[in-house]
Amino acid sequence: MKLTRQEFRDWPHKSITLMGMSGVGKTRLANLLRRRHWFHYSGDYRIGTRYLDEPILDNIKHQAMQVPFLKELLRSDSIYILNNITVDNLQPVSSFLGKLGNPEAGGLPLTEFKRRQALHHAAEVAAMRDVPEFIGKARTIYGYEHFVNDVGGSVCELDDPDTLQMLADHTLMLYIKASEADEQALIQRAESSPKPLYYREDFLDSQLRDYKQTYGIEYVAQIDPDDFVRWMFPRLFRSRIPRYEAIAREYGYTVTTDELAKVHTEEDFLVLVEDALER
């Protein structure tokens, strides 16, 4: 969606999609706006509660069935397991994705890892395609004036022009670009606390090949899961930058993390968007 400053000001029910790598401040901003009559649509929350709910629960139950005490309770319907996913706690989604590598260190075999990656991709596409419906629900059911779509860091990996065009038709697309200092901080954070990530399959295959050659590894089961994530994250980060920039050029606008750091109120945010439109 392309708008002038005045058109944005006059837009009675604003709808904005926030894009960028995990950690650039999308959710902090969405939480700020949520307190000011904006409906916060979390893509990852929708993925976890709607499209990956059953696979997540199946994975948890599979783990629980390895414990004899829990196995008998589950089989006799004495206990049940539910996801406790919230907008502020998306750990079950991350845990389901898992990490590639040695099963004794909590890693997944390549086939299972790719299966979960494919499920996540399909779920993310579906969650983004739900945005127009939720824009309507936000106003007609919940009574919110405006809508903010807080997407996961992997939205640039969808490779689905129809979904991106649909988002652009219904929302103003805003890419939050990390400054050089913030890039380094995000990479350091990922290295100190490696978390499961989504990778495009061709990117995963090429990087996995390089990793195995670099470290003389023959089998995926020999890979330390955390070490692989640490090695991959800077490469993933840099591979996503041109993808985000291309989306912003075609469909939307760009602001920086330095600019976003100065946003403390809804009014600050609206001014930031207007300035981006003018650029």
Salt bridges, closest charged atoms under 4 A:
ASP88 OD2 - ARG34 NH2 3.97
GLU112 OE2 - ARG115 NH2 2.94
GLU112 OE2 - ARG116 NE 2.69
ASP130 OD2 - ARG46 NE 2.97
GLU133 OE2 - LYS137 NZ 3.36
GLU145 OE1 - HIS13 ND1 3.39
ASP150 OD2 - HIS40 NE2 3.02
GLU157 OE1 - ARG200 NE 2.41
GLU157 OE2 - ARG240 NE 2.74
GLU157 OE1 - ARG243 NE 3.87
ASP159 OD1 - ARG243 NH1 2.88
ASP160 OD1 - ARG129 NH2 3.69
GLU201 OE2 - LYS114 NZ 3.12
ASP202 OD1 - ARG200 NH1 3.13
ASP205 OD1 - LYS114 NZ 2.78
ASP226 OD1 - LYS99 NZ 2.53
GLU245 OE2 - LYS177 NZ 2.86
GLU259 OE2 - ARG279 NH1 3.04
GLU266 OE1 - ARG36 NH2 3.44
GLU267 OE2 - ARG36 NH2 3.48
GLU274 OE1 - ARG5 NH1 3.14
GLU274 OE2 - ARG9 NE 3.07
ASP275 OD1 - ARG5 NH2 3.26
GLU278 OE2 - ARG5 NE 3.85
